[in-house]
Amino acid sequence: LKDPSAHAEMLVIRKGCEVMGSERLTGCDLYVTLEPCPMCAQVISFARIRRLYFGAGDEKMGGVIHGPKIFGSSSSHHCPEVFEGIGEARARKLMQDFFRIRR
């Protein structure tokens, strides 16, 4: 997609809202390979995702445990439970391979 907001988290949240017929995904959990960026973290908060699971942290572009730490911000509407480092080595390799092919 030629859309700068078409991150995996954004696409799945949009689809989830469509399927559930609601802007809130209360009770839903989100599993992603890489720590969400600040944009995605804010949308996760807006959607009221219950739990966020991610494999690898992203020191450069992350927005959950790195960077602006969106869920700890006073502007955060909701803070999901966060579980980091799930299959971290495998997640890092998957992302490295993905970007190597893309470039």
C-alpha positions in Angstrom: 0.0 0.0 0.0 1.2 3.5 -0.7 -0.1 4.9 2.6 2.2 6.0 5.4 -0.4 5.0 8.0 -0.7 1.4 6.7 1.2 -0.2 9.5 0.1 -3.7 10.5 -1.4 -2.5 13.7 -3.5 0.2 11.9 -4.8 -2.2 9.3 -5.8 -4.9 11.8 -7.5 -2.3 14.1 -9.4 -0.8 11.2 -10.6 -4.3 10.2 -11.4 -5.2 13.8 -13.5 -2.1 14.2 -15.3 -2.9 10.9 -16.0 -6.5 11.9 -17.1 -5.6 15.4 -19.1 -2.6 14.3 -17.5 -0.4 16.9 -14.6 2.1 17.4 -13.7 0.3 20.6 -12.0 -3.1 20.7 -12.5 -3.6 24.4 -11.7 -7.2 25.3 -9.4 -7.7 22.3 -5.7 -8.5 22.4 -3.1 -7.5 19.8 -0.1 -9.5 18.9 2.7 -7.8 16.8 6.2 -8.6 15.8 7.8 -5.2 16.6 7.1 -2.6 19.3 4.4 -0.3 17.9 5.4 3.2 16.8 3.9 6.2 18.5 1.1 6.5 15.9 0.1 2.9 16.4 0.4 3.1 20.1 -2.0 6.0 20.3 -4.5 4.2 18.1 -4.2 1.1 20.3 -5.0 3.4 23.2 -8.0 5.0 21.4 -9.3 1.5 20.4 -9.1 0.4 24.1 -7.2 -2.8 23.2 -7.0 -4.9 26.3 -3.5 -6.4 26.0 -0.6 -5.8 23.7 2.0 -8.5 23.0 5.1 -7.8 20.9 8.3 -9.6 20.1 11.1 -7.1 19.6 11.5 -3.6 21.1 12.3 -0.8 18.6 14.8 1.7 20.1 14.7 3.9 17.0 10.9 4.1 16.2 9.1 2.5 19.2 6.5 4.3 21.1 5.6 2.0 24.0 8.8 1.2 25.9 11.1 3.5 23.9 10.6 7.0 22.5 7.6 8.9 23.8 6.2 5.9 25.8 2.6 6.7 24.8 0.8 4.7 27.4 2.5 6.5 30.2 1.5 9.9 28.8 -1.1 12.1 30.4 -2.8 12.3 27.0 -3.2 8.5 26.8 -6.9 7.5 26.9 -6.3 3.9 27.9 -3.2 1.9 28.9 -3.4 -1.8 27.8 -1.5 -4.5 29.6 1.9 -4.8 27.7 3.9 -8.0 27.3 7.2 -7.4 25.6 9.9 -9.8 24.4 7.6 -12.6 23.2 9.9 -14.7 20.9 12.2 -11.7 20.7 15.1 -13.4 18.8 12.8 -14.8 16.2 10.9 -11.5 15.9 14.2 -9.6 15.3 15.3 -12.0 12.6 11.9 -11.8 10.9 12.1 -8.0 10.8 15.7 -8.0 9.6 14.9 -10.4 6.8 11.8 -8.4 5.9 13.7 -5.1 5.6 16.7 -6.8 3.8 14.3 -8.0 1.1 12.5 -4.6 0.9 15.7 -2.7 0.4 
